[in-house]
Amino acid sequence: MKEVIQVDAAIIGSGQAAPALAVALATRGEKVALIEAVQLGGSCVNAGCTPTKTLRKSARVAHMARRAAEFGVHVGGVEVDFAAAMNRMQQRVDTARGGLESWMAGQPNITVLRAWGSFAGHPAGGFDLLAGEQPVRAQRVYLNTGTRAFIPPIPGIDEVPYLDNISLLKLRTRPRHLVIIGGSYIGLEMGQIFRRLGCEVTVVETGARITSREDVEVSECIAAFLAEEGVRVLAGQPVTRVEKAGDGIAVQVGGQRVEGSHLLVATGRLPNTEKLNLAAVGVEMDARGYVPTNARLETNVPGVWALGDINKRGAFTHTSYHDHEIALANHDGGHRSADDRIMAYAMFTDPPLGRVGLSEAEARASGRKTLMATFDMKNVSRAKEESETTGLIKLLVDAESERFVGATFLGINGDEIIQVISNFMAAGASYKVIKDALPVHPTVTEFLPTILGKLKPL
C-alpha cells in the first residue's frame, strides 16, 4: 500500500475552476492535491474554447478573403490548407496546456496526481480518496470534472464511426460532407467553421428550429445567414437511423436520406461523475448524474463542493471559473451566492450571438411588466461601414424598477457588447444611465441610447 498523501483540500478534475482555486488555496498555506486523469485544463483548453476559437479565426480569414472584392481588394482564388489550419489550432492548445502545466508544477503546496479520482470513504474529519492507486486524505473536496458529449440511442449509431467535439478536432483531412446531428451552439459553430474551411455541411435538428432556446426571430436570422453560406439545415423531423454508406455515413431524417463522409453528434452533454464513487460518502446526484448544490456550491455532504458543469448552474467556462471565486470567497469568510449571478453567454457563430438574462419569450411568460426595444443591425452605421449588417439587437427592461432584465445582441461584436448590459444588470443600474451617457462614435454601442429611446411595453 502506498503512503497516504495528506492534504487540506483535494480537487478532482482540472476544468476552469480547479487550477485557480488550487493556487489560491496553496498561497494561503494549504496543501492541495489536484487530481486529473486526462489533460490539465479540461474541455475549454483542450477541446472547447481554445481550439474552436482558434479554428474559427482561420475560418473567418478564409471567409473574408472570399469577400475581399467587396472591399476593393483582389486576392485571386482562395485555397484553404485544412491540415495547416488544424495544426495551427493544435499548436495553440499545446501552448495553452503547456503553460498551465508549468504553472501548476511551479506552485509550492500543490501535488498534481495524474489519475482518475474517486471517493473511498468518509472518516471523521476528512475524506479518503483514490487517485488511481494512490490514497489521499483530504479535509475538503472540490469536484470539477466537467461533462462529455451525450450520444443519443439512435438506431445504428454504434455501427458508424461518428465524431464528437473531441474527435472532430483530431481530423487532418478535410471532410467532403460533414453531417451534424444537433442544431444548437456546438453544432452551429462547428458547422459554419467547417463550411468556411471548404466542407459541405448539413445540420440536422430534430426540434422545430435551431437554437430553440432563443427567440424565434433570432433562430430565423441565424438559419438565414448559415443558408447564405451554404450550410444546409434540416429541422423538425426525427432522426430514425444512421448507417454506413460506402466509405461514409447516411442519416435517415424523416422521409429523406442524407449521405455524408463524416458524422458529428452534437446533441448535448453528460456529467463526468460516474467514476467518482459518490455513494461512498453519500453525495447525491440527480437522475442524469449531475450534482445539486446550494447557493454556496456545497453538496448535501458538508466538506464537498461541486463546481463547473456538473452542478447544472451553467455549462460554460466562465460559470466554472466564477464558481471557484464563489467557493474561495466563502472559504475566506465571505457570503457570495451563485443564485445572485445573472447568466450571460455567447454563441460564437459569425456574427456571434451575445445573450444575458431573459429572452422576449421568457419575459412574456413571466407576466412582469416589461419594456422592449429592438433594432436591426442593418441600421447601425458601424455595421454598414464594415459590411457586417446581419443581425439584431433586443433590449428588455423592467417597467417598474427601470433595470435591464435581458438583452440579445446578434451581430458584429455581439459577444463583447453583451457584457455592457450584463454589467449594468449586476450593478442594478437604471437603463437611463446608459440612455443619458456619452457614447463613442462610430461604434455599435453608441446606438444603445437611441434604442432605449424606443422602449415600449410588451
Residue pairs with C-beta under 8 A, 6 or more apart in sequence:
1 135
2 133
2 134
2 135
3 135
4 135
4 136
4 137
5 33
5 111
5 113
5 134
5 135
5 136
5 137
6 31
6 136
6 137
7 30
7 31
7 32
7 33
7 111
7 136
7 137
7 138
7 139
8 25
8 30
8 31
8 32
8 138
8 139
8 140
9 22
9 25
9 30
9 31
9 32
9 33
9 138
9 139
9 140
9 141
9 142
10 32
10 33
10 34
10 35
10 117
10 127
10 129
10 136
10 138
10 140
10 141
10 142
11 18
11 21
11 22
11 32
11 33
11 34
11 35
11 141
11 142
11 143
11 144
12 35
12 117
12 118
12 129
12 141
12 142
12 143
12 144
12 145
12 276
13 35
13 36
13 42
13 117
13 143
13 144
13 145
13 146
13 272
13 308
14 34
14 36
14 39
14 40
14 41
14 42
14 144
15 41
15 42
15 43
15 44
15 144
15 145
15 146
15 307
15 308
15 309
15 317
15 320
16 42
16 44
16 144
16 308
16 317
16 318
16 320
16 321
16 324
17 142
17 144
17 307
17 308
17 320
17 321
17 323
17 324
17 327
18 34
18 36
18 42
18 142
18 144
18 307
18 324
19 34
19 40
19 41
19 100
19 103
19 104
20 321
20 324
21 142
21 144
21 307
21 324
21 327
21 328
22 32
22 34
22 104
22 107
22 110
23 103
23 104
23 107
23 110
24 324
24 328
25 32
25 328
25 331
26 32
26 107
26 108
26 109
26 110
27 109
29 109
30 109
31 109
31 111
32 109
32 110
32 111
33 110
33 111
33 113
33 129
33 131
33 136
33 138
34 104
34 110
34 111
34 112
34 113
35 113
35 115
35 116
35 117
35 129
35 131
35 136
36 112
36 113
36 114
36 117
37 114
37 115
37 116
37 117
37 132
38 46
39 45
39 46
39 97
40 97
40 100
40 101
40 104
40 112
41 50
41 96
41 97
41 100
42 48
42 144
42 146
42 308
42 320
43 146
43 147
43 317
44 50
44 317
44 320
45 93
45 96
45 97
45 100
46 93
46 97
46 166
47 165
47 166
47 169
48 165
48 317
49 317
50 92
50 93
50 96
51 89
51 90
51 92
51 93
51 169
52 169
52 189
52 190
52 193
52 348
53 348
54 88
54 89
54 92
54 93
55 85
55 86
55 89
55 169
55 193
55 197
56 189
56 193
56 348
56 350
58 80
58 85
58 88
58 89
58 197
59 85
59 192
59 193
59 194
59 196
59 197
59 350
60 196
60 350
62 78
62 80
62 196
62 197
62 198
63 196
63 229
63 350
65 75
65 78
66 78
67 387
68 74
68 75
70 387
71 387
80 174
80 196
80 197
80 198
82 172
82 173
82 174
82 197
82 198
83 172
83 173
85 197
86 169
86 171
86 172
87 172
89 169
90 169
104 110
104 112
105 112
113 131
113 132
113 134
113 136
115 131
115 132
115 133
115 134
116 131
116 132
116 275
117 129
117 130
117 131
117 276
118 129
118 130
118 275
118 276
118 277
118 280
119 127
119 128
119 129
119 141
119 276
119 277
119 278
119 280
119 281
119 283
120 128
120 129
120 130
120 135
120 277
120 280
121 127
121 128
121 280
121 281
122 128
122 280
122 281
122 282
122 301
123 137
125 139
126 137
126 138
126 139
126 303
127 137
127 138
127 139
127 140
127 141
127 281
127 303
127 304
128 135
128 136
128 137
129 135
129 136
129 137
129 138
129 141
130 136
139 303
140 303
140 304
140 305
141 303
141 304
141 305
142 304
142 305
142 307
142 327
143 273
143 276
143 291
143 299
143 304
143 305
143 306
143 307
143 310
144 307
144 308
144 310
144 320
144 323
145 271
145 272
145 273
145 276
145 308
145 310
146 271
146 272
146 308
146 309
146 310
146 320
147 269
147 270
147 271
147 272
147 309
147 310
147 315
148 164
148 269
148 270
148 272
149 164
149 165
149 166
149 265
149 266
149 267
149 268
149 269
149 270
150 267
150 268
150 269
150 270
151 157
151 162
151 164
151 265
151 267
152 181
152 265
152 267
154 181
154 239
154 240
154 241
154 242
155 240
155 241
155 242
156 241
156 242
156 243
157 242
157 265
159 242
159 243
159 244
160 242
160 243
160 244
160 249
160 263
161 249
161 263
162 242
162 249
162 263
162 264
162 265
163 171
163 262
163 263
163 264
163 265
164 264
164 265
164 266
165 186
165 190
165 264
165 266
168 190
168 264
171 262
174 197
174 198
174 199
175 194
175 199
175 260
175 261
175 262
176 199
176 200
176 248
176 260
176 261
176 262
177 199
177 200
177 201
177 202
177 248
177 259
177 260
177 261
177 262
178 191
178 194
178 199
178 200
178 201
178 202
178 260
178 261
178 262
178 263
178 264
179 201
179 202
179 204
179 249
179 251
179 258
179 260
179 262
179 263
179 264
180 187
180 190
180 191
180 201
180 202
180 203
180 204
180 263
180 264
180 265
180 266
181 187
181 204
181 206
181 239
181 242
181 251
181 263
181 264
181 265
181 266
181 267
182 203
182 204
182 205
182 264
182 265
182 266
182 267
182 268
183 203
183 204
183 205
183 207
183 209
183 210
183 211
183 212
183 233
183 235
184 205
184 210
184 211
184 212
184 213
184 266
184 268
185 211
185 347
186 266
187 203
187 205
187 264
187 266
188 203
188 210
188 211
188 222
188 226
188 347
188 349
189 347
189 348
189 349
190 264
190 266
191 201
191 203
191 226
191 231
192 201
192 226
192 229
192 231
192 349
192 350
194 201
195 201
195 226
195 229
195 230
195 231
196 229
200 230
200 260
201 230
201 231
201 232
202 231
202 232
202 233
202 234
202 258
202 260
203 210
203 226
203 231
203 232
203 233
203 234
204 234
204 235
204 239
204 251
204 253
204 258
205 212
205 233
205 234
205 235
205 236
206 235
206 236
206 237
206 238
206 239
207 235
207 236
208 235
208 236
209 216
209 219
209 220
209 223
209 235
209 236
210 219
210 222
210 223
210 233
210 235
211 218
211 219
211 222
211 347
211 353
212 219
213 359
214 222
214 353
214 355
214 359
214 408
215 359
215 360
215 361
215 394
215 408
216 361
217 392
218 353
218 392
218 408
218 410
221 390
221 391
221 392
221 410
222 349
222 353
222 410
223 233
223 235
225 349
225 351
225 390
226 233
226 349
227 233
234 253
234 256
234 258
237 253
237 254
237 255
238 253
238 254
239 251
239 252
239 253
240 252
240 253
240 254
241 251
241 252
242 249
242 250
242 251
242 252
242 263
243 249
243 250
243 252
244 250
245 259
247 261
248 259
248 260
248 261
248 262
249 259
249 260
249 261
249 262
249 263
250 257
250 258
250 259
250 260
251 257
251 258
251 259
251 260
251 263
252 258
269 309
269 315
270 288
270 289
271 288
271 289
271 290
271 291
271 309
271 310
272 310
273 285
273 289
273 290
273 291
273 310
274 289
276 283
278 284
278 285
278 291
281 301
281 304
282 300
282 301
283 291
283 299
283 300
283 301
283 304
283 306
284 291
284 292
284 299
284 300
285 291
285 292
286 292
286 312
289 310
290 310
290 311
290 312
291 299
291 306
291 310
291 311
292 299
292 300
292 306
292 311
292 312
293 299
293 305
293 306
293 311
293 313
293 338
295 337
295 338
295 339
295 340
296 326
296 327
296 330
296 336
296 337
296 338
297 305
297 306
297 307
297 311
297 313
297 323
297 326
297 327
297 338
298 304
298 305
299 305
299 306
305 327
307 320
307 323
307 324
307 327
308 319
308 320
308 323
309 315
309 320
311 323
313 319
313 323
313 338
314 320
314 322
314 343
314 345
316 345
318 344
318 345
319 341
319 343
322 338
322 341
323 338
325 336
326 336
326 337
326 338
329 336
330 336
341 426
342 356
342 357
342 422
342 425
342 426
343 356
343 357
344 354
344 355
344 356
344 357
344 418
344 419
344 422
345 354
345 355
345 356
346 352
346 353
346 354
346 355
346 414
346 415
346 418
347 353
347 355
348 415
351 377
351 388
351 390
351 391
351 410
351 411
351 412
351 414
352 410
352 411
352 413
352 414
352 415
353 408
353 409
353 410
353 414
353 415
354 407
354 408
354 409
354 410
354 414
354 415
354 416
354 417
354 418
354 419
355 406
355 407
355 408
355 409
355 418
356 404
356 406
356 407
356 418
356 421
356 422
356 425
357 396
357 404
357 405
357 406
357 407
357 421
357 422
357 425
358 366
358 396
358 405
358 406
359 406
359 408
360 372
360 394
360 396
360 406
360 408
360 458
362 406
363 370
363 372
363 396
363 405
363 406
363 458
364 370
364 458
368 398
368 399
368 405
369 398
369 399
369 400
369 457
370 396
370 397
370 398
370 399
370 405
370 457
370 458
371 396
371 397
371 398
371 399
371 455
371 456
371 457
371 458
372 394
372 395
372 396
372 397
372 455
372 456
372 457
372 458
373 394
373 395
373 451
373 452
373 453
373 454
373 455
373 456
374 392
374 393
374 394
374 395
374 451
374 454
375 392
375 393
375 394
375 447
375 450
375 451
375 454
376 391
376 392
376 393
377 383
377 388
377 389
377 390
377 391
377 392
377 393
377 410
377 411
377 412
377 444
378 384
378 389
378 390
380 389
380 393
380 411
380 412
380 444
380 447
381 442
382 412
382 442
382 443
382 444
382 446
383 389
383 391
383 411
383 412
383 444
385 442
386 412
388 411
388 412
389 411
390 410
390 411
391 409
391 410
391 411
391 412
391 414
392 408
392 410
392 411
393 407
393 408
393 409
393 410
393 411
393 447
393 451
394 407
394 408
395 404
395 406
395 407
395 421
395 431
395 448
395 451
395 452
395 455
396 404
396 405
396 406
396 407
397 403
397 404
397 405
397 431
397 452
397 455
398 404
398 405
399 457
401 430
402 430
402 431
402 432
403 424
403 425
403 428
403 429
403 430
403 431
404 421
404 424
404 425
404 431
405 425
407 418
407 421
407 422
409 415
409 417
409 418
411 444
412 444
413 444
417 444
417 445
420 434
420 445
420 448
424 431
424 433
424 434
431 452
431 455
432 452
434 448
434 449
434 452
435 448
435 449
435 452
435 453
436 449
437 449
439 445
439 446
439 447
439 448
439 449
440 446
